Amino acid sequence: MASFGRFIRLAVGACAFLLIIAASVPCNAQQVNPTASSVKEQQLLQELNRIQGRVSIPDQRSGVLEQPAGRDWREFRNVTLRWIGGIAILGTIAVMVIFYLTRGMVRLESGRSGRTLVRFTAFERFVHWMTASCFIVLAISGLNITFGRPLLLPLVGFETFSEWSQWAKYAHNYLSFPFTIGVVLIFLMWIAGNIPNKVDVDWLKRGGGIVGHDHPPAYRFNAGQKAIYWIVVIGGGAVAVTGYALMFPFYLSGIEGMQLAQIVHSIVAVLFIAAMMAHIYIGTIGMEGAFDAMGTGEVDLNWAKEHHSLWVEEEQAKGHTPSGSTPRPIAAE
Amino acid sequence: MKVFLAALLFSAIVAVGLSILLDAIQEPSYVAFTTGGARVGNPGHNLVGPNG
C-alpha cells in the first residue's frame, strides 16, 4: 500500500512537472508580436518628410525633431551659394577690368561746352545717395554673413571677427529700413521715365554706343538705365520682403518658409551686388561726365546731347535753358 | 556734397530711431514664451540677454 502511494505521488509530480514545462514553452500557433503593425520612424519620415511630436514647452517649434530638408538647405547655404556669389561678383569684376583695359573710358567726343543742364533735383540726388550708401553697407555686411567665416576669420582672428560681425549684423538689420524707404521713393520718383519703349529697342540694337563711337538717341533714361531701375525696384523689393521675413522669424511662415526666404534673399542679393558694381563703374570711371549727374545734379550740355539727345530736345521745348558760362571758343582744327 | 551728407545723416537717424523703437516693442524670448503653465527663466549671463 505504501509503495502504491509513493507511485501515485511520483506520477502526480511527474505530470505536474511536465505540465509546467509544457506551459512554459511558447506555442507557435498562438505567438503574437504586439509591435508588428506599429508605426516605425522611417515610415513617419517618408510620409511627413519630418519627425514631429507634441511638446508642452510654449515654443511649439521645438516639437520638430527632424526636418531633412534642412540638410539640403545647409548644403545650399554653405556650398552652392558661395559658388554662385563668388562667380557672379568676381566674374563681374573680371569683365569690368578687361572692358576698361580694352575700351577705356567713354569720352565726351565734342568736349565740354561749359554750359550745363539740370538733370537731377536735390531731392532725387538725396534719395539716390541714401539708397546707395545704405546699399554699400548692406552689401558688405551681407557678404560677411556668407563669406566672412571662411575668408575673413582666418585673417583677423576670433575676437575681432566676432566684434566686427556683431556690428555688421546690427548695421545690416537697421540700415535695411532707410534702404527700403529709398527703393520705394526711387520707384515712385522715376517710374514715369523708365517705361520701356521703341527708342530703347533701337538703343539696345546699337549696343548703347558702348562699342565704337555710336550715339544712339535716348530720352531721360536710356535702356541700360531702365534695366538698372527695374533691377533696383524688383531686386530691392525682393530682398526687402525676404529680409524682413528673416528679421522677424516665424512671423509669416514655418521653417520651410524661412529656408526659402534665405535662399531668395541671398541669391537676389549677390546678383544685385554684381549689377550695382557695373552701375558704379559706368557712373564713375566708365564714362566721362556721367558722375556730374548725381554729383552736382547738372550735366554738360554736350554730354547731354551725345548721350540723351531726345531728353535735351524735351527740356529745351519746356524752356529749360542751359546755364553756365558762354561757350569757350573752340580752337580751329 | 551737402545732399550726400544729408542722405547719410538721414539714414543714420532712421536706423537708430527704428532700433530704439523695435527695442521698446519687442520682448526677449524668455519673456515672450513664459506662460501660466511654464516658467522660462531669465538665462542670465549664460546666453545673450537684455544686458548682454
Interface residues (C-beta under 8 A of the other chain):
Chain A: S56 I57 P58 D59 A122 R125 F126 V127 W129 M130 S133 C134 Y170 A171 Y174 L175 F177 P178 I181 G297
Chain B: V3 F4 A6 A7 L8 F10 S11 V14 A15 V16 L18 S19 S29 F33 T34 T35 G37 A38 V40
